[in-house]
Amino acid sequence: MKIVAVEPIPVTYPEPNDFNAYRHLCLVKVTADDGQVGWGESITMWPEASMATAAVIDGLAELIIGKDPVSNDALYRAMKNHTWWYGYEGGIASYAISALDIALWDLKGKALNTSVTKLLGGPVHDRLPAIASCHAHFAEIPAMCEEALEWLSTGLQGVKTGFGKRGDAHLGYEHDRDVEYVRAMREAIGPDNLLMIDMGIKIRWDVTTAVRRCEAFDEYDLNWIEEPLGAWDPEGYRTLRDKTSTLIAYGEREWTLRGFERLLETGTVDVIGCDPGRAEGITGFKKMSERVEYYRRQANAHAWSSAIVSAASLAVSFSSSACTLFEFKPIRNPMHHDLVTEPPDHVDGWAVPQTGPGLGIEVIEEVVDFYRLEKMEDAVQKPGMGQPG
């Protein structure tokens, strides 16, 4: 098998789990000479980042075309060596590598007729608890509790709530309201379901505020709090860790193995978040999870975009003992449920490994075509334009 074509495809779509904000991804389609296709993705977020990532993918294509996707490790190294000049510590280069690396693993699995999970050494978990990964939107706390209970009624085993998001929840800004939300949620979902809080990019707690909030949250058995002091504050995180009992999660904004290693070396992180659509694909996530295992911490997939990244995240999560649960967006969304014929999902509250060849998903190209960036930019100007069937 030889690769004959590499096509980057910037897409944009309205995300119901984010108050229908338009979110941007750069997909990539890698085609082999026998017609088989591997799909990858980078979570570029903004249109200019998607276009820049597409340009870098076009540049990296010359390293990929004509090569055997089964030799994906060599291709990953070639991409890293090529991009050191403009991507040594991450950035757009890591977005491009992420998308291509995921696609190459997908194509390798199809070439060998086996799942990526098996290619990574096979599952070390039979199943993983599945939780709802949501953004808080409503003004009334009881309404948010009711919504969470609806999600848990499907079998999901916990809720991770994003503070500081779009909508009227106004969480993350007022001590008493935040504590009341956590108290009410714990009372509503009961003691056996998981409860996490994720600080949004808009939240800027100082150390004193974070300590005071987390001390108040401790009574309600949070499983972890994510990025309460942002992406990098080792001294602040040390103070917070010493004064509270809640596990501290961060790392989602890192790009490279060196970045994750730097966090682990501080000794202040309990749960490392990683997105294969940002942190150099399945290869990058797997390398990171091995280091997390060494440090005896937890790893957690940030799989908050399309079914492609969800499938890639599942593969690594099931191959690593550091991963202890899996997050699903609870509200149906087009880049997950419409993009593939059988989207990854939980079964009675449990995530299970993908078993089909490659990532175990079949991408519907008509849906990809519908959400191409240039088409959606036109669609935004035409209210009432329908969704693909």
N, C-alpha and C positions, 0 to 999 in steps of 0.2 A: 504494500500500500504506500502511495506517495500523495502528498498534499499538492493540490493543483490550484486552489483559490483560497484567498482570505478576504472576507468582506466585513468591515466594521459597519454597524447599523445603529446610529443614535436614535433613541425612541423617547417619547414622553407620554405620560398618562396621568389621569386624575386618580389620586389615591384616597379611597374612602376612609381608610384608617388614619388619614392625616387631614381631615376636614376637606377632602376633595382638592387639596393643593396639587398642582401639576409637578410631578417628579420626573427626573431625567436619568436615563441609563444609557450606556453604550454597549449594545450586544455585539457579538462577533460570530460569524458563520465561517467555519473552516471546512472545506470540501476536499475529499480524497478522490483519487482517480477511479475508484470503483463506485462513486456516487454517494458514499456514506458521508454524513455531516456531523461535525462536532459543534456544540453551541457553548459560548461563554458570555460573561457579563462583567461589566464594571459599574459600580454604583456612583456615577459621576455627579448626580444631584442637580447640577446647573447646566443649561444648554451650552455655554461656552466651554465648560469642562468636557462635555460629551464630544463636541467638535474637535477639541484639541486631542482628546484620547483617540478619536478616529484617525486623525492625522498621524499620530505616533504608531498606531496599529498598521496603517498603510506603510510606514517606514520599516517596521519590523517584519513585514510580510516577506521580504527578500530572504530573511533568515529561516523562514518556515516553508515556503513553497519549494517543492522538490524533495522534501525530507520525509522520513517515515515517522508518523505520529507515535509509534510504539517507543521511539527514542525520545520521549518527551522530557526526560531529565536533562539530556544534552541540549535540547532546544531551550529549556528554561535557563540553563547556564549561559547559553549564547545570547539570550535576550538581556540577561543581567549584565553581561560583559559589554554589550553594545550600548546600553543606556547609562553606564556609570557616569558619563560626562554630564548628563542632564537629569539624572534620577538616582544619585547615589543614596540619598536618604528618603526617597519616595517621590510623591507627587504624581503628576500625570503619567510618568513612565510606569509607576506601579499600577495605575489604573489599566494601562494597556497590557502589561504583563499579566495582570489578574484575569482579564477577559480571555487572552490567548491561552494561558495555562489551563483554565477550566475547560476551554474548548478542546485542547489537546488531550486532556485526560478523558473527556467524553469520547473522542474519536478513538483513542487507544482502547478503551473498553469495548467499543463496537468492533474494532479490528480483531480483538482477542475473544469476542463474544462472552465477556464477563463484566461484572459491575465494578465501578470505581472502588466501592467499599472493599471488595475482595482484592483488587489491585493494591490497596493500601495495607493489606495484611489480614483482612477479614474483620468482622464485627467482634468487639470485646464486650458489647452489651447485647442482650436479646431485644431490649426495648428501652426507651428513655421517657421519663415523664414529660408530657407536653403541657405548655402553659400559654395563656393568651398574652401577647405583647401588644399593648394598646397605648393610645394617647388619651389623656383625660380631656373631655370636651365640654361637659354640661356644667351649668352654673350651680345646680343643686347637687349636693353630695349624695342624698338618697337615690337620685336618678342614676348616678354613676355606680352606686352599689347594685342597683337593680340590673343595670346593663352587665356588670361583671357576673352576676348570678345567672343571667341568660347564657353567657359563654360557658360557665362552669357546668351548666346543665347538659352540655354536649359531651362531658367527660373530662374536659380540660382540668388540670390539677393545680392551677394557680394563675395569678395575674401579675404582670409587670406593667406598671403605669408610668408613662412619660409625663413629667411636670413641665410647665412653661411652654405648652403647645398652643396651636391655634384653637379657637373656640372660647368658651366662657368659664372654664374651670378655675382659672386664676390660682393655680397651685404652684408652690415654690416661692411665693412672695410674702406670705403672712404666716407667722409661727402658729397661731391658734388655728387657722383654717387648715394648714398642713397636718397638724396633729389630729384634728378632728376627722380629716379625711382618712388618715391611717387607722385611727380607732374604729371608725364606722366600717371601713372595708374589712378589717380583721373580724369585727363582730359579724358582718354579713356573710363572709366566706367561710368562717369557722377556723378552728385551730389546725386542721389537717391540710389545708390548701396553702400553697406557697404564695408569698406576697413580697414583691420587690418594688422599689422606686428608682426611676431613671431620671436624672436631672437633664433637662433640655439645654440646648446651646444658649438660650436666653437667660438661664439662671446663673447668677454670679454670687455664690455664697462665699463669705470669708470664713476663716477657720473657726472663729468664735460662734458665728451663726450655725455652721455645720455641726459643731459639737453640741450646741444647745438643741438643735432639731433632733439629732440622732440620739441624744440622751432621752429625749421625750419619746422617740419612736421605739426605743428599746423595750418599753413595756408591752408593745404590740407584736413582738416577734417577727420583725422584718427578716427575710432571708438574706437580702443584701441591698445596699444603696449604691447606685451607679453614678460615677463622676460628680460627687457632691462638691469637689474642688476643681473640677475641670480635668484637663488632660495631663497636666504635669505640675505637681506641687509636692515633692517628696517630704519636705519638712512639715507641711500642713497635714499631709496624709498620715505621717507618723504621729502627730499630736492627736488627730481624730481617732486613729486606730488604738492608741493608748487609753483614750477616755471613754470609748463606747464598745459595745459588744457586737454590733451589726457588722457583717462582712462588708468589705469595701471592694467595689468592682470598678475597673476602668481599663483603658487600652484600646477602645474602639477606634480612636483617631490615629493609631500607629499604622505605619506603612510596611515596615521591614522587620526581619528577624532581629536586627540590632536594636530597633526601637522597643520591641517587646522584651528583649533581654535587659535593656536598661531599666524598664519598669520592674522586672522581677528582682533585679539586683538591689533595689531600694528596700525590699522586704515589707512594703506598705500595701501591696495589692493582694487580695484574696481570690478574686475572680477576674481573669483576663478576658476581655471581649475582643473578638476578632471577626472581621468580615472578609471572606475570600474574594469578594468583588472589589476590595480595596487593598488588601494586604498580600498581594501577589499570588492570588489564586489558591487552588487546592494544595499546591506545593508549599506556598508560604504558610498557610494555616496548619498544615501537617508539621512543618518544622517548628512552628511556634508551640503547638500542642505537646511536642516532645520535650521542649524546654520547660513547659508548665508542669509536666509529669515529673521532671527532674526536681523542680522546686517544691513539689507536693502541694500545688495550688490547683484551682479549678480553671478550666477554659470554657468559654461559652460563645456559641456562634451568633453573630449579629446577622440574621438572615431576613432582613426587612426590606426586600425589594421584589425580585421576580422568582418564579419557580426554578429558574436556572441556579441562582445562588442558593436557594433553599435545598435543592438536590445536592449541590456541591457541599454545603454545610452539613447535611445529613451524613454524607460519605465520610467526612473527616470526624464528625462527632461520634459515629459508631466505631471508628477505628482507634479512638483515643480514650483511655481510662480517665483522663482529666475532665472530659465532658460529662456532665451529670443530668442535663435536661435539654429540652429543645423548645424554642419559641415559635409560635405561629401567629400571624396577624389574624385577629378573630373575625374581621368583617371581610366579606367576599370582595375581591379586587381583580381587575382585568389582567395585570401582569403575572398573577399567580393562577387564578382559576380559569381564565380564558386562554392563556398562552400555550398550555400543553394539554394533551388529551386526558391524562390522569395526573392531576397536580398532587404533589406531596401533601399528605394530611395525617392527622392523628387517627388512631383507631381506639375509640373508647378512652381517650385521654393519654394514649401512649404513642410516641413516635416509633416507627419501625424502619428498618433499612430499606433503601431502594434496591430492587433485585434484578431489574432489567439490565441489558448491556449498557456500558458507559454510565451516564448519570441516571439512567432508568426513566427518562422522560422523552416524550415525543413532541417537539415544538411544532405548533401550527403556524406555518409561514404567512398565511393570510392575516393572522392577528398581528404578527410582527410588521407586516406591510402597512396595516391600518394605523399603527401607532408610530410610524416613522416620524422623526422630528419635523421634517419639512411639511408633511401632510397635517400633522397636529397643529402646527403654527397657523395653517390656513383654517383648520377646523375651529380653533378658538375664536376666530372672527365670524363663525357661523353658528350662532346659538341654536340648540335643538338638534345638532348633528348626532345621529344614532351611534350606538356601539356595535361592534361586529357580532354576528351571531355565534 
